């Protein structure tokens, strides 16, 4: 089981399933939301994800790179990004790995939206991980 919380502790959550995928996402919107070079996301089946404390705020974006709506859910008090739900993959909830109680239990398996990467150093070339110029599939 994966558990996590926001910076201020008002939001807590759990996912009662193994990750379907763990990826570094380089899309423009994930980079902007996390204010970082990429966002490490943990895709879990949507029914397995439960908010156990607090209520998530939401902001819907239309992907700059993929053109699909994405629900970006976060703590309304401290602003910590918690999950993203993309209409392109509605069966998965993408947990922001930095919000996990123990982020060391997951390791990115692939790099996605590399055509949007800030710099080639951010992609982790030479890591042996599959890399997709856009989303997988």
C-alpha positions, -999 to +999 in steps of 0.1 A: +000+000+000+012+035-009+005+063+015+012+100+014+004+135+025+008+172+016+033+196+031+009+209+058-006+175+066-042+184+059-044+160+030-036+123+035-042+095+010-036+058+003-035+036-028-043-001-022-026-013-054+008-018-069+018+009-093+009+003-129+038+026-140+063+050-126+075+077-149+093+110-152+069+133-171+085+162-190+053+177-204+051+214-201+022+214-177+037+189-152+069+209-153+050+241-146+029+225-118+059+212-100+082+241-108+108+216-117+125+200-147+101+171-146+075+154-124+079+119-112+044+103-112+032+069-099+002+056-119-022+035-098-056+022-108-082+050-100-104+028-078-074+021-055-067+057-047-085+072-016-082+105+001-082+096+038-080+131+053-090+165+040-105+175+006-085+181-025-087+213-045-087+210-083-076+229-113-083+216-148-058+222-175-058+215-212-025+200-219-002+223-238+016+192-253-012+167-256-044+188-259-063+167-234-080+179-202-061+170-170-075+173-135-047+185-112-056+179-076-037+195-047-040+208-012-059+240-011-040+251+020-004+246+012-006+240-026+012+206-026+004+187-059-010+153-050-025+137-081-033+143-118-061+125-137-057+127-174-086+121-198-060+104-220-056+077-193-088+079-172-083+045-155-052+057-137-045+083-111-010+097-112+003+103-077+031+129-074+059+108-060+072+137-039+040+135-018+045+098-009+054+090+028+082+068+015+091+079-021+120+054-021+096+025-027+092+036-063+117+041-091+109+057-125+108+030-153+104+054-182+106+090-194+076+105-211+070+137-232+108+140-237+102+163-267+092+189-240+122+183-218+139+215-206+174+201-214+187+167-225+203+163-190+168+161-175+159+130-195+184+107-179+200+095-211+221+065-207+199+052-179+185+024-200+149+035-194+125+036-223+119+072-234+089+085-254+089+118-272+052+120-263+031+098-240+034+060-241+013+041-265 
